[in-house]
Amino acid sequence: MLYTLGVGDLSLEHLARRLEYRGIEVVCDLRSPPFAVHRMGTMPSALATRLAAVGIRHEDASAYLGDRPADLSVFVHDGRVDY
């Protein structure tokens, strides 16, 4: 089963509890930097640490699936990403 969610205004604690309650085993994080300075608690490293504490694996997939992938060949002429 696949769930999607946005971090939005959820605290890191609330997010971890919500995922744990639903029995989520792996989070595939697609967010790309820059991250909101006022939301430093949801940075990938902080999120991975908190999720690990409740047995959830965090996979940072932003480099190849996020909105700013590292692979420049996926960009089309107008700056959009074409997967």
Protein Blocks (a to p, Z undefined) as FASTA:
>chain_A
ZZdddfklacfklmmmmmmmnopabdcdfbdcdddfklmmmgfklmmmmmmmnopacddf
klmmmmbdfblklpcfkopacZZ
